[in-house]
């Protein structure tokens, strides 16, 4: 399950919001967007201790996730939206591509990071399988779908009615309207509990944390094919 046929609609939204992406994310997460990225990267280093040399930033956007890896590394940024990659000054190489069909060999990367991007996959399970195929470890932060039904309904209300109005603080009206499509994403993604079961098919979960009452999750996993 994932965006499926709604993927192109959401992709078009990402093309238009690229210029206000980080400011809008700050508002959407009430200032926590970067704190949760940093927390995920920090937890990886505490758990594993290895310094990754080859890093794939999946759904890289402007590079805000890989930016927090304070080590010498070679970063490849993968994103389906060229407009996002144009803003990326972190990556050593940039590739336009999709999660489900990554143009990389198996075990080609020490570490895959994905900051607020997995939720936009066409097919979540195929994306998770590819994450595990191409990298030894994964550090992922993404929009979640709370297991609690009441909280889930509150999140849907927030993304449909509140979020677009918040974004108008930092963006023109036409871009605010694009943020209404986040509601499409939240409606389509799996609950956090189901997502955990999918990840376990392809990787060993070392950490899985929920933030914002489950509206965001972060996980660290070691791929089953890792040497």
Order of alpha helices (4+ residues) and beta strands (2+ residues): alpha-alpha-alpha-beta-beta-alpha-beta-beta-alpha-beta-alpha-alpha-alpha-alpha-alpha-beta-beta
